[in-house]
Amino acid sequence: MVKTNFNPLIKTTVDYLTRKEAWKYGFIKYSVIKKMIIYATKHNRLYIIRKIFVSLIDKGYIEKKRNVARSYMYRFINPNATKVVPKQITITFE
């Protein structure tokens, strides 16, 4: 049994998706992301591809949205985007 270290594969995939600016594609099917992971990592085993994909979801790189047809659509989130925290300010005049 061969153990695969997924961290370098995940980093390679995130780097590739960042270079492609995949967040501009919006919500896309799993099959499209799967093809990009296969191209970036040069692996064809579906177990490895699915494991990388699930790891990307768990780490917050990919957002999941339920579709009307009971399927899911996925969107890559820009890791370089600034995170804006909205704050509410109340000003009272006397």
C-alpha positions as CSV (number, residue, x, y, z in Angstrom):
1,M,0.0,0.0,0.0
2,V,1.4,3.3,-1.1
3,K,0.6,6.4,1.1
4,T,0.3,9.7,-0.8
5,N,1.1,13.0,0.9
6,F,-1.7,15.2,-0.3
7,N,-0.3,18.6,0.9
8,P,2.0,19.2,-2.1
9,L,-0.9,18.2,-4.4
10,I,-3.3,20.5,-2.7
11,K,-0.8,23.4,-2.9
12,T,-0.1,22.7,-6.6
13,T,-3.9,22.7,-7.3
14,V,-4.5,25.9,-5.4
15,D,-1.6,27.6,-7.2
16,Y,-2.9,26.5,-10.5
17,L,-6.5,27.6,-9.8
18,T,-5.2,31.0,-8.6
19,R,-3.1,31.4,-11.8
20,K,-6.2,30.6,-13.8
21,E,-8.3,33.0,-11.8
22,A,-10.9,30.3,-11.4
23,W,-13.0,32.5,-9.1
24,K,-14.1,34.4,-12.2
25,Y,-15.8,31.3,-13.5
26,G,-18.5,31.5,-10.9
27,F,-20.3,28.4,-9.8
28,I,-19.2,25.4,-11.9
29,K,-19.8,21.6,-11.9
30,Y,-17.5,19.1,-10.1
31,S,-16.5,17.7,-13.5
32,V,-14.9,21.0,-14.6
33,I,-12.9,21.3,-11.3
34,K,-12.0,17.6,-11.6
35,K,-10.4,18.2,-15.0
36,M,-8.4,21.2,-13.7
37,I,-7.2,19.1,-10.7
38,I,-6.1,16.3,-13.1
39,Y,-4.3,18.8,-15.3
40,A,-2.5,20.5,-12.4
41,T,-1.5,17.3,-10.5
42,K,-1.0,14.9,-13.5
43,H,-2.9,12.2,-11.5
44,N,-5.7,10.2,-13.0
45,R,-6.8,8.1,-10.1
46,L,-10.3,9.2,-9.1
47,Y,-9.6,8.5,-5.4
48,I,-6.7,10.9,-5.3
49,I,-8.7,13.6,-7.3
50,R,-11.7,13.3,-5.0
51,K,-9.5,13.4,-1.9
52,I,-7.9,16.6,-3.1
53,F,-11.3,18.1,-3.9
54,V,-12.8,17.3,-0.5
55,S,-9.7,18.7,1.2
56,L,-10.1,22.0,-0.8
57,I,-13.7,22.2,0.4
58,D,-12.7,21.4,4.0
59,K,-9.9,24.1,4.0
60,G,-12.3,26.7,2.6
61,Y,-10.8,27.1,-0.9
62,I,-14.0,26.0,-2.6
63,E,-17.6,27.0,-1.7
64,K,-20.5,24.6,-2.3
65,K,-24.0,25.6,-3.3
66,R,-27.0,23.3,-3.8
67,N,-28.6,23.5,-7.2
68,V,-32.3,23.4,-8.0
69,A,-31.8,19.9,-9.6
70,R,-30.6,18.5,-6.3
71,S,-27.0,18.6,-7.4
72,Y,-24.2,20.9,-6.2
73,M,-22.2,23.7,-7.9
74,Y,-18.8,24.8,-6.7
75,R,-16.9,28.1,-6.7
76,F,-13.2,28.6,-6.1
77,I,-12.7,31.4,-3.6
78,N,-9.8,33.8,-4.3
79,P,-7.2,33.1,-1.6
80,N,-5.6,36.5,-2.2
81,A,-8.7,38.6,-1.7
82,T,-8.9,40.9,1.2
83,K,-11.4,39.9,3.8
84,V,-13.8,42.7,4.7
85,V,-15.5,42.6,8.0
86,P,-18.6,44.8,8.0
87,K,-19.0,46.9,11.1
88,Q,-22.1,48.8,12.1
89,I,-21.5,52.3,13.4
90,T,-24.2,54.3,15.1
91,I,-24.0,58.1,15.2
92,T,-26.3,60.1,17.3
93,F,-26.8,63.8,17.1
94,E,-27.9,65.9,20.0
